């Protein structure tokens, strides 16, 4: 891989290990975990593949250079020293996004503005004209990150966040982010080797992501565009070759994936999204109330869901969460039940002891992904059987 370069995949808190594994499985080199990010090496084809296939990445950045900076003037001079004509023509548009984690620099928008001035001034001086800024659909999206005094300039190869998969056109109240859904599924150990149920499926995201994992379908196959498609070195033939080879690696799936919701409007929306994702052969959405449902498959059932917590809907928490516990205990033997909640108090009402608790974030809200192991028969009998 002589043409390989360093890249950074950004992710959500708690998914660093999952993303590092995804990258290794895809064939990335020198994979290293950081805070909400994983760095790795690969070539241009691998950059395309990472954007297409990674389920838990929000963005793939390609760092181009970095330098120590002491003040705003240093930032301006540094940005101006970069050979922007290699990445941007005077007729292109660009956008700059900055994040700062530093005592010297405290205002990210000001840094972005300073960097924009540096690029514009450089083009004006050299070409007599300047490229325009376009925050919605730029030809080049530039990422500036200042950590203490180290300023790193990267090209954003993804564009809009990679959770915009392209299949979700219909949503309900507080839909779960697709990257969050995929990360929760991977953390839960979902691998497509048994039946799956999301008993409170909303707009169907969890069931769709579960099907894509089970069938090994590239996460962003339905996405409309990636930022790298507007780069000066964009290689369509290479991209199509990569896409074709990824599609050859899809797997057959011999179990059921069901999304259930008691709201007819949610069921309608979920069906639209399943159709958009071309997964009607694999995902069934049905109307039903979890609390009056029971397990209707042989063997193990894998359940992952995102029940409402008071941030989103007006519910009686105590009653609702104790009903979750009762339903699991009485009606779902032989089930690995996982759910996420942003209300840590509410977990007390479930009345079951979780066998796992994983700290994650849903947006800015600290949450827990919890697992309840529902045995077929009594736990004691199961324990004796395992001896």
VOGU-3710 file (C-alpha; in Angstrom, 3 decimals, decimal comma):
1> xxxxxxxxxx> 0,000/0,000/0,000  2,611/2,510/-1,096  -0,019/5,161/-1,837  -1,568/4,919/1,595  -2,111/7,963/3,795  -3,479/8,682/7,231  -7,213/9,169/7,743  -9,418/9,846/10,751  -12,875/8,356/11,224  -15,041/10,270/13,686
11> xxxxxxxxxx> -17,633/8,454/15,753  -19,949/8,755/18,766  -18,776/8,278/22,349  -18,562/4,585/23,263  -18,252/3,284/19,694  -14,467/3,659/19,309  -13,769/-0,074/19,747  -16,614/-1,098/17,460  -15,352/1,278/14,758  -11,739/0,083/15,166
21> xxxxxxxxxx> -12,938/-3,508/14,629  -14,959/-2,459/11,583  -11,859/-0,781/10,135  -9,632/-3,810/10,770  -12,226/-6,118/9,218  -12,319/-3,867/6,121  -8,528/-4,057/5,827  -7,337/-0,745/7,304  -3,684/-0,441/8,364  -2,260/1,027/11,622
31> xxxxxxxxxx> -5,634/1,385/13,354  -5,453/3,532/16,513  -8,301/4,558/18,808  -8,726/8,058/20,219  -11,587/9,961/21,821  -14,661/9,702/19,561  -12,318/8,923/16,672  -10,142/6,200/15,181  -7,144/6,930/12,961  -5,993/4,511/10,261
41> xxxxxxxxxx> -4,070/4,255/7,001  -5,309/3,304/3,548  -5,234/4,389/-0,096  -7,824/6,362/-2,085  -9,822/3,222/-2,865  -9,915/2,408/0,835  -11,159/5,937/1,587  -14,062/5,294/-0,795  -14,667/1,903/0,824  -14,594/3,341/4,359
51> xxxxxxxxxx> -17,268/5,909/3,456  -19,381/3,276/1,770  -19,130/0,494/4,343  -18,455/1,804/7,858  -21,586/1,633/10,008  -20,348/3,556/13,053  -18,372/6,380/11,394  -19,847/9,883/11,206  -17,137/11,317/8,942  -13,912/10,258/7,259
61> xxxxxxxxxx> -11,310/13,019/7,289  -8,106/13,115/5,252  -5,513/15,225/7,136  -3,275/17,132/4,707  -0,936/19,026/7,044  -0,464/20,267/10,613  1,593/22,908/12,396  2,039/24,413/15,868  0,281/27,778/16,190  0,452/30,412/18,946
71> xxxxxxxxxx> -2,138/32,977/17,820  -4,650/33,911/15,113  -1,942/35,368/12,858  -0,105/32,014/12,967  -3,295/30,264/11,897  -3,776/32,724/9,016  -0,158/32,328/7,834  -0,289/28,533/8,139  -3,540/28,220/6,143  -2,151/30,575/3,501
81> xxxxxxxxxx> 1,001/28,475/3,102  -1,011/25,443/1,912  -1,100/24,808/-1,851  -4,865/25,109/-2,152  -4,773/24,982/-5,953  -4,128/21,202/-5,584  -7,571/20,821/-4,011  -9,629/23,797/-5,141  -10,072/25,803/-8,332  -11,099/29,442/-8,373
91> xxxxxxxxxx> -14,535/28,462/-9,731  -15,179/25,939/-6,946  -17,007/26,599/-3,695  -15,729/25,684/-0,255  -16,772/25,539/3,407  -14,667/25,479/6,578  -15,578/23,852/9,871  -13,367/24,347/12,906  -13,181/22,717/16,338  -10,877/24,014/19,050
101> xxxxxxxxxx> -9,724/22,394/22,260  -7,218/24,888/23,530  -6,595/27,667/26,034  -5,150/30,066/23,423  -8,035/29,568/20,987  -11,548/29,538/22,344  -13,788/30,533/19,449  -14,121/27,954/16,662  -16,202/30,227/14,391  -13,509/32,910/14,536
111> xxxxxxxxxx> -10,846/30,347/13,540  -13,027/29,223/10,614  -13,413/32,872/9,538  -9,654/33,516/9,780  -8,943/30,407/7,683  -11,522/31,466/5,095  -9,839/34,900/4,822  -6,444/33,240/4,342  -7,683/31,088/1,437  -9,645/33,910/-0,212
121> xxxxxxxxxx> -6,735/36,384/0,089  -4,305/33,831/-1,373  -6,488/33,230/-4,458  -7,152/36,946/-4,955  -3,439/37,662/-4,856  -2,454/34,821/-7,183  -5,422/34,586/-9,569  -7,151/37,948/-9,248  -10,374/36,101/-8,328  -11,570/34,073/-5,376
131> xxxxxxxxxx> -13,649/30,901/-4,838  -16,967/31,407/-3,065  -18,160/29,961/0,211  -21,119/27,554/0,089  -22,106/26,016/3,422  -24,781/23,725/1,977  -23,140/22,026/-1,003  -19,474/23,014/-1,191  -17,119/21,463/-3,726  -14,556/21,190/-0,942
141> xxxxxxxxxx> -15,298/20,807/2,748  -12,313/21,722/4,971  -11,950/20,639/8,588  -9,678/22,554/10,992  -8,904/21,066/14,376  -6,803/22,828/17,024  -5,693/20,662/19,940  -3,799/22,873/22,433  -1,364/24,483/19,957  -1,423/21,875/17,167
151> xxxxxxxxxx> -3,513/22,916/14,190  -4,493/20,095/11,793  -6,086/20,798/8,428  -8,082/17,972/6,845  -10,307/17,458/3,847  -13,716/16,062/4,742  -14,261/13,150/2,353  -17,823/12,440/3,524  -19,627/15,787/3,397  -22,869/15,567/5,388
161> xxxxxxxxxx> -22,705/13,220/8,391  -22,612/9,548/7,379  -25,686/8,840/9,502  -27,627/10,281/6,548  -27,804/6,886/4,873  -30,293/7,949/2,225  -33,112/5,494/2,977  -34,949/7,403/5,684  -37,473/9,831/4,242  -40,237/9,301/6,811
171> xxxxxxxxxx> -39,614/9,851/10,528  -41,556/9,993/13,789  -40,884/11,932/16,985  -37,222/11,665/18,037  -36,029/9,046/15,537  -32,809/7,278/16,465  -29,686/8,343/14,535  -28,647/5,592/12,061  -25,029/5,509/13,289  -26,258/5,224/16,876
181> xxxxxxxxxx> -28,627/2,391/15,877  -25,870/0,476/14,046  -23,445/0,992/16,950  -25,971/-0,301/19,501  -26,621/-3,369/17,336  -22,904/-4,114/17,006  -22,330/-3,547/20,738  -25,171/-5,984/21,412  -23,322/-8,641/19,398  -25,951/-8,805/16,642
191> xxxxxxxxxx> -24,510/-10,842/13,756  -27,586/-12,086/11,899  -27,394/-15,644/13,246  -30,897/-15,728/14,772  -34,283/-13,977/14,618  -34,492/-10,260/15,438  -37,218/-8,053/16,899  -37,494/-4,324/17,551  -40,761/-4,167/19,513  -41,005/-0,341/19,450
201> xxxxxxxxxx> -39,661/0,282/15,971  -40,812/3,840/15,230  -39,605/4,680/11,723  -37,843/1,318/11,370  -34,206/2,416/11,647  -33,098/-0,349/14,042  -34,667/-3,116/11,941  -33,179/-1,698/8,717  -29,686/-1,404/10,221  -30,061/-4,940/11,648
211> xxxxxxxxxx> -30,867/-6,264/8,161  -27,917/-4,446/6,600  -25,578/-5,968/9,198  -27,107/-9,453/8,799  -26,757/-9,363/4,991  -23,429/-7,456/5,031  -24,885/-4,709/2,843  -22,698/-1,556/2,757  -24,160/0,953/5,244  -24,168/3,903/2,826
221> xxxxxxxxxx> -25,180/2,137/-0,358  -28,341/4,289/-0,618  -26,595/7,566/0,107  -27,006/10,214/-2,581  -23,456/11,627/-2,529  -20,091/11,788/-0,796  -17,906/14,898/-0,669  -14,993/13,153/-2,430  -17,083/12,961/-5,628  -16,387/16,685/-6,128
231> xxxxxxxxxx> -12,640/16,467/-5,485  -10,212/17,243/-8,301  -8,789/13,673/-8,110  -12,224/11,922/-8,093  -11,915/8,511/-9,759  -15,357/7,200/-10,788  -13,997/3,923/-12,236  -12,212/3,132/-8,984  -15,304/3,944/-6,927  -17,508/1,688/-9,066
241> xxxxxxxxxx> -14,966/-1,128/-8,770  -14,927/-0,750/-4,962  -18,742/-0,653/-4,800  -19,011/-3,763/-6,971  -16,521/-5,714/-4,850  -18,387/-4,721/-1,642  -21,701/-5,883/-3,109  -20,152/-9,265/-3,934  -19,561/-9,780/-0,212  -23,235/-9,616/0,787
251> xxxxxxxxxx> -24,559/-12,668/2,667  -27,764/-14,692/2,606  -29,944/-14,377/5,686  -32,202/-17,208/6,837  -34,021/-15,742/9,837  -36,675/-13,087/10,391  -36,250/-9,389/11,177  -39,387/-7,806/12,556  -40,167/-4,251/13,531  -43,331/-3,729/15,564
261> xxxxxxxxxx> -45,106/-0,551/16,634  -48,541/0,142/18,051  -48,958/3,386/16,082  -50,347/2,852/12,547  -48,570/6,046/11,394  -45,197/4,649/12,564  -45,855/1,369/10,751  -46,624/3,250/7,518  -43,435/5,342/7,793  -41,280/2,333/8,671
271> xxxxxxxxxx> -42,583/0,473/5,607  -41,672/3,430/3,355  -38,120/3,442/4,764  -37,727/-0,346/4,416  -38,776/-0,013/0,779  -36,318/2,878/0,222  -33,543/0,661/1,596  -34,577/-2,180/-0,792  -34,983/-4,517/2,187  -38,619/-5,643/1,860
281> xxxxxxxxxx> -37,397/-9,245/1,396  -35,688/-9,160/4,785  -37,670/-6,844/7,080  -41,309/-7,188/8,127  -43,024/-4,273/9,867  -46,205/-5,008/11,757  -48,671/-3,184/13,950  -48,806/-4,432/17,524  -48,430/-3,501/21,171  -45,306/-5,003/22,747
291> xxxxxxxxxx> -47,039/-5,268/26,121  -49,637/-7,674/24,764  -47,210/-9,553/22,495  -45,200/-12,723/23,039  -42,287/-14,511/21,429  -43,446/-16,409/18,376  -40,203/-17,875/17,028  -38,293/-21,040/17,920  -34,757/-20,739/19,259  -32,995/-17,576/20,397
301> xxxxxxxxxx> -34,477/-14,153/19,746  -32,271/-11,045/19,621  -34,107/-7,892/20,623  -32,785/-4,316/20,450  -35,052/-1,301/20,956  -35,228/2,351/21,886  -38,168/2,814/24,264  -39,431/6,334/24,919  -38,057/8,093/27,970  -39,479/11,326/29,304
311> xxxxxxxxxx> -37,201/13,512/27,169  -39,447/12,701/24,246  -42,941/11,526/25,126  -45,368/12,026/27,964  -45,523/8,625/29,649  -45,834/7,288/33,160  -42,243/6,093/33,524  -42,752/3,767/36,456  -45,682/1,989/34,862  -44,109/1,873/31,401
321> xxxxxxxxxx> -40,743/0,458/32,454  -42,268/-2,080/34,848  -44,424/-3,246/31,906  -41,242/-3,723/29,849  -39,843/-5,936/32,621  -43,084/-7,922/33,039  -43,495/-8,491/29,301  -39,915/-9,732/28,930  -40,187/-11,998/31,975  -43,549/-13,536/31,140
331> xxxxxxxxxx> -43,665/-13,589/27,335  -40,124/-13,667/25,968  -38,166/-16,728/27,152  -34,939/-17,455/25,261  -34,388/-13,796/24,388  -31,351/-11,510/24,520  -33,137/-8,214/25,166  -31,203/-4,968/24,800  -32,493/-1,434/24,998  -31,146/2,096/25,347
341> xxxxxxxxxx> -32,483/4,615/27,838  -31,512/8,162/28,701  -33,418/7,902/31,972  -31,232/6,046/34,453  -33,930/6,262/37,152  -36,387/4,430/34,928  -34,184/1,308/34,877  -35,074/0,652/38,530  -38,684/0,031/37,532  -37,856/-2,766/35,070
351> xxxxxxxxxx> -37,591/-5,148/38,025  -34,924/-7,304/36,346  -31,186/-7,247/36,809  -29,293/-6,292/33,633  -26,385/-8,567/32,739  -24,619/-5,701/30,894  -24,693/-1,908/31,130  -22,799/0,158/28,559  -22,489/3,954/28,728  -23,388/5,677/25,442
361> xxxxxxxxxx> -24,782/9,048/24,397  -27,981/9,727/22,496  -27,209/13,198/21,139  -25,996/15,154/24,164  -27,923/12,942/26,571  -25,962/10,393/28,582  -27,649/7,014/28,208  -27,188/3,319/28,976  -27,448/0,336/26,672  -28,664/-2,467/28,937
371> xxxxxxxxxx> -28,988/-6,207/28,385  -31,506/-8,536/29,992  -30,897/-12,232/29,515  -34,300/-13,982/29,420  -33,752/-17,716/29,836  -36,072/-20,403/28,573  -37,140/-22,140/31,805  -35,684/-20,987/35,106  -32,253/-19,418/35,403  -31,306/-22,048/37,994
381> xxxxxxx> -32,141/-24,888/35,586  -30,159/-23,118/32,858  -27,178/-22,772/35,218  -27,301/-26,509/36,118  -27,552/-27,410/32,446  -24,385/-25,399/31,731  -22,397/-27,131/34,495
//
